[in-house]
Amino acid sequence: MPAVLDADGGRLVTELVGGAAPTAGAAEELGRALTRTHAAGAPAFGAPPPGGPADARIGAAPMRNTPAPSWAEWYAADRLLPYLRTARDAGTLTGEDAGEIEAVADRLPELAGPAEPPARLHGDLWSGNVLWSRAGAVLIDPAAHGGHRETDLAMLALFGCPHLPTVLAAYDEAAPLAAGWRDRVPLHQLFPLLVHVVLFGGGYAAQAASAARAALRAR
């Protein structure tokens, strides 16, 4: 990440990242670098970074960082259900779509895949937060917390990332992913999609409901 030069209230000044075209070599290094970030670990799922606040944000949406003993319990309580309730109360999710997402939350222990230790996530790893420079990929604007490493990779896939197959292959080679991880991509994409439903309205509701149905089928 670029060095922080100054921070004051709502203002953050970082060093300039000179732009460059993404390359396969930079994508490979991004995949390997992500394994090192994730391997740094966290005390618990939902744990903020050292010195970080419990009440954080992802974009303009509030994001609560409350430690929990298991990923399934935490992902349901602090990542899916709060945004589901907000979207349902605002009328941007139909009752049927909300029911699909609630079913995912109820069945998370069986949908989550093999247990993994908490990883230190970037937390908002969409393609706009990956800058490509002559020195390689640079990550900005994290919403860091302890989570499941598949979540960062799923978010990269959600909104597109140059050379994504190369990034994923390099990651999997350096730190092999658990069997069935590709089938769990929609499960991990459900959180950022719900955030987008809350922030930008019902245009994302169909995508969120589709991700929920895909997560339920992947069991």
Backbone bond lengths (Angstrom), bond angles and torsions (degrees), N, CA, C in turn:
res aa  C-N    CA-C-N  psi(-1)  N-CA   C-N-CA  omega(-1)  CA-C   N-CA-C  phi
1 M - - - 1.459 - - 1.529 109.05 -
2 P 1.340 118.47 149.83 1.460 119.50 178.65 1.520 111.24 -66.97
3 A 1.319 115.34 149.07 1.462 120.37 -179.21 1.522 110.11 -65.77
4 V 1.336 115.87 139.33 1.464 121.61 175.91 1.526 107.86 -83.10
5 L 1.326 116.45 122.17 1.462 121.69 -179.05 1.520 112.16 -92.94
6 D 1.338 116.78 -31.88 1.461 119.72 -178.51 1.523 108.42 -162.17
7 A 1.317 116.64 146.26 1.460 122.21 176.75 1.512 107.98 -145.37
8 D 1.329 116.06 128.83 1.458 120.64 -177.17 1.520 108.26 -152.64
9 G 1.332 116.64 103.37 1.465 119.75 -179.44 1.515 110.95 63.26
10 G 1.324 116.61 -118.85 1.452 121.13 -179.32 1.510 113.75 -90.84
11 R 1.322 118.18 10.31 1.473 120.85 -177.30 1.517 110.16 -111.19
12 L 1.329 115.65 132.51 1.459 121.85 178.51 1.516 108.23 -132.29
13 V 1.316 116.86 124.65 1.462 122.30 179.51 1.520 108.50 -114.18
14 T 1.326 116.56 123.37 1.459 121.17 177.96 1.522 109.37 -120.81
15 E 1.312 114.99 166.77 1.452 118.99 175.64 1.523 109.59 -66.01
16 L 1.316 116.41 151.44 1.456 122.34 -178.00 1.526 110.08 -71.65
17 V 1.330 115.34 135.03 1.460 121.16 174.95 1.523 107.77 -103.88
18 G 1.321 116.60 111.25 1.462 120.07 179.59 1.515 110.78 -72.29
19 G 1.309 116.89 129.69 1.450 121.51 -175.12 1.518 113.61 -74.34
20 A 1.322 115.81 151.40 1.457 122.96 175.90 1.523 107.92 -156.13
21 A 1.322 116.60 162.07 1.457 120.48 178.09 1.529 109.87 -71.37
22 P 1.321 117.66 138.77 1.473 119.51 176.65 1.524 110.54 -66.20
23 T 1.306 116.67 141.01 1.452 122.40 178.88 1.523 109.77 -123.70
24 A 1.327 115.32 162.26 1.460 119.67 178.05 1.526 110.74 -62.88
25 G 1.331 116.86 -37.71 1.460 119.76 178.87 1.509 112.23 -63.39
26 A 1.345 116.56 -42.47 1.465 120.07 178.03 1.521 110.45 -66.25
27 A 1.340 116.90 -35.19 1.466 120.23 178.58 1.531 110.99 -66.41
28 E 1.332 116.92 -39.79 1.465 119.78 176.81 1.521 110.74 -60.91
29 E 1.326 116.70 -44.83 1.456 119.58 -179.00 1.526 110.92 -66.95
30 L 1.342 117.38 -34.29 1.463 120.10 175.78 1.522 110.01 -60.62
31 G 1.323 117.67 -45.39 1.459 120.24 178.58 1.512 111.80 -59.61
32 R 1.336 117.26 -44.41 1.463 119.87 179.80 1.524 111.47 -68.12
33 A 1.335 116.33 -39.19 1.467 119.60 -179.57 1.526 111.22 -64.95
34 L 1.323 116.79 -36.42 1.467 119.11 178.15 1.525 111.52 -62.56
35 T 1.337 117.04 -35.84 1.465 118.40 177.80 1.522 110.27 -62.39
36 R 1.331 117.11 -36.36 1.466 119.55 -179.56 1.524 110.85 -70.54
37 T 1.321 117.11 -39.05 1.465 120.24 176.31 1.522 110.59 -61.58
38 H 1.313 116.13 -48.01 1.466 120.06 -179.13 1.522 111.76 -63.87
39 A 1.340 116.25 -38.44 1.463 120.29 -178.41 1.521 112.50 -67.87
40 A 1.346 117.44 -16.90 1.465 119.19 175.95 1.522 110.98 -61.18
41 G 1.326 116.27 -25.50 1.462 121.05 172.04 1.518 114.70 72.96
42 A 1.313 114.74 178.52 1.464 123.22 -179.77 1.521 108.00 -150.39
43 P 1.326 117.91 155.52 1.469 119.92 -179.59 1.524 113.40 -63.21
44 A 1.349 116.29 -28.30 1.463 119.68 -177.30 1.518 108.48 -165.12
45 F 1.315 116.02 162.18 1.452 119.70 170.45 1.528 108.22 -63.91
46 G 1.328 115.77 132.14 1.453 120.19 -178.47 1.508 114.44 89.20
47 A 1.329 117.85 -6.88 1.464 119.75 -178.17 1.521 110.59 -69.85
48 P 1.330 118.15 132.89 1.463 119.85 175.06 1.521 110.16 -70.56
49 P 1.333 117.79 165.23 1.462 119.32 174.00 1.522 110.31 -64.51
50 P 1.329 117.82 161.69 1.469 119.83 -178.83 1.528 111.54 -52.01
51 G 1.331 115.81 124.30 1.456 120.55 -179.28 1.515 114.44 79.56
52 G 1.331 116.78 -1.16 1.457 120.01 -177.87 1.513 112.35 -81.55
53 P 1.342 117.55 161.29 1.470 120.77 -176.44 1.518 112.24 -82.95
54 A 1.303 115.54 153.43 1.458 119.88 172.15 1.520 110.41 -71.35
55 D 1.322 116.98 -37.27 1.464 121.37 178.17 1.513 108.61 -96.50
56 A 1.332 116.12 102.37 1.456 122.25 -176.89 1.528 109.00 -117.30
57 R 1.318 116.31 -165.01 1.455 120.91 179.87 1.517 108.93 -141.89
58 I 1.343 115.14 151.78 1.450 121.90 167.59 1.519 105.39 -123.90
59 G 1.324 116.10 107.53 1.455 119.33 -167.59 1.517 108.59 64.05
60 A 1.323 116.15 -130.12 1.460 120.30 178.76 1.524 112.46 -94.81
61 A 1.339 117.37 3.09 1.462 120.59 -177.27 1.524 110.77 -95.19
62 P 1.325 117.84 143.94 1.469 119.82 175.44 1.521 110.24 -68.29
63 M 1.317 115.76 148.02 1.462 121.06 179.28 1.522 107.99 -142.02
64 R 1.319 116.41 116.49 1.455 122.29 -176.57 1.524 110.33 -88.99
65 N 1.317 117.02 129.77 1.457 122.57 175.94 1.525 108.82 -108.83
66 T 1.326 115.88 94.77 1.457 122.40 -179.17 1.519 108.60 -122.27
67 P 1.324 119.23 115.78 1.465 120.70 -177.14 1.527 112.44 -58.64
68 A 1.340 113.86 143.08 1.460 121.03 178.49 1.523 108.72 -140.15
69 P 1.341 117.24 156.17 1.460 119.73 -174.16 1.521 115.23 -74.78
70 S 1.331 118.55 -22.69 1.462 120.35 -178.89 1.517 109.60 -136.07
71 W 1.352 115.36 153.62 1.463 119.40 -179.46 1.527 110.51 -66.03
72 A 1.322 117.44 -43.31 1.459 119.85 -177.24 1.528 111.46 -60.56
73 E 1.332 116.22 -45.49 1.472 120.35 -179.93 1.521 110.51 -62.34
74 W 1.323 116.51 -45.26 1.460 120.82 -177.23 1.524 111.86 -69.27
75 Y 1.337 116.96 -43.74 1.465 120.71 -177.14 1.529 110.78 -62.50
76 A 1.321 115.91 -38.55 1.462 118.88 177.30 1.524 111.56 -68.33
77 A 1.342 116.33 -49.84 1.471 120.41 -171.02 1.520 113.50 -75.36
78 D 1.339 117.91 -36.63 1.467 120.26 -172.44 1.518 114.52 -110.77
79 R 1.345 117.78 -10.39 1.455 118.71 -178.08 1.528 113.15 -119.62
80 L 1.295 119.93 -38.31 1.460 120.30 -178.69 1.530 112.63 -92.80
81 L 1.317 117.32 -55.75 1.469 119.83 -169.68 1.523 114.54 -66.34
82 P 1.343 121.00 -38.00 1.470 118.29 178.99 1.528 113.19 -61.24
83 Y 1.311 117.29 -41.94 1.468 120.40 -178.91 1.521 110.48 -75.98
84 L 1.323 116.83 -33.04 1.461 120.13 174.62 1.522 110.31 -60.32
85 R 1.333 116.96 -46.54 1.472 119.85 -179.38 1.524 110.90 -62.72
86 T 1.329 116.82 -43.11 1.462 120.13 -179.76 1.516 110.91 -61.67
87 A 1.341 116.60 -45.79 1.464 120.36 -178.78 1.523 111.59 -67.13
88 R 1.323 117.22 -39.20 1.461 120.42 179.58 1.524 110.72 -67.01
89 D 1.340 116.61 -41.79 1.464 119.76 179.65 1.526 111.40 -65.53
90 A 1.336 116.33 -30.86 1.467 120.23 179.35 1.523 112.40 -81.87
91 G 1.321 117.06 -7.67 1.453 120.81 179.58 1.512 114.25 81.41
92 T 1.320 117.96 13.50 1.464 120.69 -178.84 1.521 112.46 -90.81
93 L 1.324 117.38 -7.64 1.464 122.46 172.28 1.522 108.77 -122.44
94 T 1.318 117.29 131.97 1.454 120.58 175.96 1.527 109.78 -72.12
95 G 1.306 115.66 163.57 1.457 119.31 177.58 1.516 112.27 -60.71
96 E 1.338 116.82 -38.10 1.470 120.17 179.62 1.528 110.69 -65.69
97 D 1.342 117.03 -45.94 1.465 120.16 179.50 1.531 110.81 -63.92
98 A 1.319 116.46 -41.97 1.462 120.05 178.25 1.526 110.41 -61.38
99 G 1.322 117.13 -37.20 1.450 120.61 178.62 1.517 112.61 -63.67
100 E 1.339 117.06 -37.93 1.469 120.61 177.22 1.529 110.28 -61.85
101 I 1.311 115.94 -43.30 1.465 119.96 -177.78 1.524 110.51 -70.61
102 E 1.320 117.49 -38.44 1.464 120.36 175.49 1.531 111.08 -61.72
103 A 1.330 116.42 -35.77 1.464 119.54 178.03 1.527 110.71 -64.17
104 V 1.329 116.82 -38.34 1.464 120.21 176.00 1.532 109.64 -61.70
105 A 1.324 116.65 -47.74 1.471 120.22 -179.42 1.527 110.95 -59.43
106 D 1.323 117.09 -40.67 1.467 120.94 -178.92 1.525 111.81 -66.32
107 R 1.336 116.04 -32.27 1.458 119.89 -172.99 1.528 112.67 -104.36
108 L 1.311 117.47 13.33 1.460 119.88 -176.21 1.530 114.11 -55.09
109 P 1.321 120.41 -40.15 1.464 117.65 -179.86 1.522 113.74 -55.79
110 E 1.345 117.16 -33.91 1.465 119.33 -179.83 1.523 112.09 -88.99
111 L 1.331 118.48 -16.30 1.463 121.96 -178.80 1.524 113.10 -93.95
112 A 1.327 116.80 -15.05 1.468 120.86 -167.68 1.515 114.77 -73.17
113 G 1.328 118.31 -18.06 1.451 120.29 -177.00 1.517 111.50 82.58
114 P 1.333 116.61 -172.18 1.472 120.27 -178.30 1.523 111.61 -59.51
115 A 1.320 115.74 144.02 1.467 120.64 179.83 1.526 110.65 -64.87
116 E 1.321 116.01 140.86 1.456 122.65 176.73 1.522 108.42 -134.96
117 P 1.328 117.70 154.29 1.464 119.79 175.98 1.523 110.51 -72.14
118 P 1.320 117.81 158.65 1.470 120.27 178.57 1.527 110.83 -61.05
119 A 1.322 115.96 132.46 1.462 122.84 176.62 1.523 109.21 -102.88
120 R 1.315 116.41 152.36 1.464 120.14 173.34 1.524 107.26 -83.91
121 L 1.325 116.94 108.25 1.458 122.39 -176.49 1.520 112.12 -92.31
122 H 1.340 114.90 151.14 1.466 119.70 164.01 1.520 107.86 -64.14
123 G 1.333 116.38 -48.76 1.454 121.18 171.09 1.511 116.08 95.97
124 D 1.335 117.86 -18.14 1.468 120.97 177.62 1.528 107.86 -144.49
125 L 1.325 115.23 53.21 1.453 120.64 -167.78 1.527 112.13 -90.72
126 W 1.329 115.51 61.33 1.460 119.24 170.76 1.529 107.97 -88.18
127 S 1.322 116.32 167.65 1.464 120.34 -170.87 1.523 112.67 -61.99
128 G 1.334 117.94 -27.67 1.457 120.18 179.45 1.516 113.54 -68.47
129 N 1.328 116.90 -16.53 1.460 120.78 177.81 1.525 112.23 -99.10
130 V 1.336 115.74 10.88 1.464 121.96 172.50 1.523 107.29 -112.81
131 L 1.326 116.85 109.94 1.458 121.94 177.43 1.523 108.71 -99.66
132 W 1.309 115.65 137.73 1.461 120.98 -178.84 1.521 108.73 -103.99
133 S 1.308 115.38 123.51 1.462 120.96 -178.95 1.523 109.17 -124.78
134 R 1.316 115.70 175.27 1.463 119.70 177.99 1.525 111.29 -63.90
135 A 1.342 116.29 -24.35 1.468 120.52 179.01 1.524 112.50 -88.32
136 G 1.318 117.38 -4.39 1.463 121.21 -179.08 1.512 112.01 122.71
137 A 1.321 116.69 -165.60 1.466 121.43 -178.92 1.529 109.95 -78.52
138 V 1.327 114.83 140.52 1.461 122.11 179.17 1.531 107.16 -126.70
139 L 1.321 116.70 129.57 1.458 121.35 -179.60 1.520 110.67 -97.24
140 I 1.333 115.92 138.94 1.463 121.82 179.17 1.524 109.49 -129.53
141 D 1.328 116.11 170.12 1.462 125.52 168.20 1.526 113.72 51.61
142 P 1.327 118.10 55.62 1.468 119.18 179.98 1.530 112.69 -74.95
143 A 1.312 114.22 157.95 1.472 122.22 167.37 1.526 105.22 -122.47
144 A 1.315 116.28 62.76 1.462 123.23 -165.45 1.523 112.45 -65.48
145 H 1.337 114.82 143.41 1.452 122.28 176.19 1.525 107.68 -169.63
146 G 1.304 115.80 170.58 1.450 120.35 174.01 1.514 110.21 -82.43
147 G 1.330 116.97 125.87 1.458 120.00 -177.56 1.511 111.59 -155.39
148 H 1.310 115.71 -159.94 1.458 122.80 179.53 1.522 107.98 -96.07
149 R 1.327 116.88 131.80 1.461 119.81 -174.39 1.527 112.80 -63.03
150 E 1.343 117.71 -26.22 1.462 119.17 178.26 1.526 112.25 -63.64
151 T 1.329 117.51 -21.41 1.469 120.47 -177.88 1.522 111.06 -66.62
152 D 1.324 118.27 -45.14 1.467 120.45 178.01 1.525 110.73 -59.75
153 L 1.323 116.96 -43.21 1.461 120.41 -178.17 1.522 111.06 -67.35
154 A 1.320 116.98 -38.27 1.465 120.44 178.85 1.520 111.17 -66.11
155 M 1.337 116.84 -36.20 1.464 118.66 179.11 1.522 111.02 -69.74
156 L 1.327 117.45 -35.89 1.465 119.42 174.41 1.524 110.69 -57.76
157 A 1.330 116.14 -39.25 1.461 120.53 -178.36 1.520 112.42 -74.86
158 L 1.321 117.93 -26.50 1.466 121.33 -172.30 1.524 112.05 -63.61
159 F 1.301 117.48 -46.33 1.466 120.83 -175.75 1.520 112.14 -112.00
160 G 1.312 117.57 14.83 1.454 121.54 174.13 1.508 112.48 84.52
161 C 1.324 116.07 140.47 1.460 122.19 177.52 1.514 106.82 -146.39
162 P 1.319 118.96 131.13 1.461 120.01 177.75 1.528 111.04 -56.22
163 H 1.316 115.12 137.71 1.468 121.61 177.48 1.534 111.66 57.82
164 L 1.335 117.19 35.55 1.457 119.53 -176.60 1.531 113.05 -57.81
165 P 1.345 120.09 -44.06 1.473 118.23 177.97 1.528 112.63 -57.22
166 T 1.322 117.12 -34.61 1.461 120.38 178.32 1.524 110.93 -68.98
167 V 1.336 116.20 -42.37 1.472 120.12 177.00 1.522 110.13 -57.87
168 L 1.323 116.53 -48.22 1.462 120.83 -175.82 1.522 111.79 -67.61
169 A 1.334 116.39 -39.76 1.464 119.41 179.69 1.524 110.73 -64.72
170 A 1.338 116.60 -41.71 1.459 120.07 179.47 1.529 110.53 -65.97
171 Y 1.317 116.74 -39.57 1.464 120.59 177.70 1.527 109.92 -61.98
172 D 1.327 116.26 -50.52 1.456 121.27 -175.63 1.528 111.54 -64.29
173 E 1.311 117.00 -31.69 1.466 120.33 177.45 1.532 110.62 -70.04
174 A 1.341 115.94 -41.53 1.466 119.77 -177.66 1.521 112.74 -77.05
175 A 1.321 117.53 -34.59 1.472 122.34 -178.59 1.521 107.57 -145.42
176 P 1.328 118.14 84.72 1.466 121.46 -172.23 1.526 113.46 -50.75
177 L 1.314 113.91 135.29 1.465 120.96 179.71 1.526 109.99 -84.99
178 A 1.321 115.65 155.11 1.463 121.02 -177.52 1.520 110.39 -68.26
179 A 1.322 115.51 150.46 1.458 120.87 178.20 1.527 110.56 -54.08
180 G 1.324 115.68 138.69 1.462 121.16 178.47 1.508 115.22 84.53
181 W 1.335 117.67 8.71 1.470 118.82 -174.92 1.520 112.19 -62.59
182 R 1.324 117.21 -34.80 1.472 118.92 179.83 1.530 111.04 -63.59
183 D 1.327 117.01 -35.94 1.463 120.39 178.82 1.523 111.92 -68.75
184 R 1.328 117.02 -22.09 1.469 120.73 -178.64 1.536 112.53 -91.39
185 V 1.315 118.44 0.24 1.463 119.85 179.62 1.529 111.69 -55.50
186 P 1.348 120.50 -48.20 1.472 119.03 179.16 1.527 113.28 -59.18
187 L 1.326 117.52 -34.57 1.466 120.45 178.02 1.524 110.48 -60.27
188 H 1.318 116.84 -44.91 1.459 120.56 -178.72 1.531 112.01 -75.93
189 Q 1.320 117.49 -24.50 1.465 120.11 177.44 1.523 112.29 -77.99
190 L 1.305 116.76 -14.78 1.472 119.82 -176.44 1.524 111.50 -62.76
191 F 1.335 117.85 -38.04 1.461 120.14 178.86 1.531 112.37 -61.88
192 P 1.346 120.45 -56.13 1.465 117.71 179.47 1.521 113.26 -62.33
193 L 1.322 117.63 -31.30 1.462 118.75 177.11 1.521 111.36 -65.85
194 L 1.324 117.65 -40.62 1.465 119.64 176.92 1.524 111.51 -65.28
195 V 1.334 116.96 -36.91 1.460 119.61 174.99 1.525 109.68 -59.33
196 H 1.323 116.94 -42.01 1.469 120.09 179.77 1.524 111.67 -68.65
197 V 1.331 117.56 -33.62 1.463 119.33 174.85 1.532 109.91 -61.47
198 V 1.332 116.08 -43.68 1.467 120.67 -179.30 1.525 111.10 -66.37
199 L 1.323 117.00 -42.58 1.468 120.53 -174.44 1.516 113.32 -79.84
200 F 1.338 116.72 -36.68 1.458 119.68 -168.53 1.517 114.04 -121.88
201 G 1.323 117.73 0.09 1.448 119.52 172.42 1.512 114.92 97.15
202 G 1.324 113.98 -170.11 1.448 121.85 -168.60 1.501 115.91 -69.35
203 G 1.329 118.85 -8.15 1.455 119.72 178.44 1.518 112.70 -59.10
204 Y 1.321 116.27 -26.27 1.461 120.49 179.80 1.526 112.14 -96.13
205 A 1.315 117.71 -3.03 1.464 120.15 -175.46 1.521 111.53 -63.78
206 A 1.334 116.70 -41.66 1.460 119.48 -179.45 1.522 110.99 -64.35
207 Q 1.338 117.13 -37.90 1.460 120.24 177.31 1.522 111.29 -64.76
208 A 1.330 116.58 -41.26 1.458 119.92 179.39 1.526 110.64 -63.80
209 A 1.328 116.34 -44.39 1.461 119.54 179.59 1.527 110.80 -64.75
210 S 1.327 116.94 -38.82 1.465 120.75 178.12 1.524 111.05 -64.03
211 A 1.336 116.76 -40.77 1.466 120.32 177.29 1.519 110.71 -63.80
212 A 1.326 117.14 -39.16 1.469 120.39 178.53 1.526 110.88 -62.81
213 R 1.325 116.45 -44.63 1.473 119.24 179.59 1.525 110.91 -64.15
214 A 1.339 116.56 -39.54 1.468 119.39 178.89 1.523 110.71 -66.06
215 A 1.308 117.31 -38.10 1.468 120.48 177.90 1.522 111.28 -63.60
216 L 1.328 116.60 -39.08 1.465 120.29 179.75 1.526 111.12 -69.96
217 R 1.323 117.20 -35.12 1.473 120.26 179.27 1.527 111.43 -71.03
218 A 1.343 116.82 -27.01 1.452 120.32 -173.79 1.518 113.59 -76.06
219 R 1.297 116.70 -5.87 1.480 120.98 -176.78 1.529 110.52 -53.65
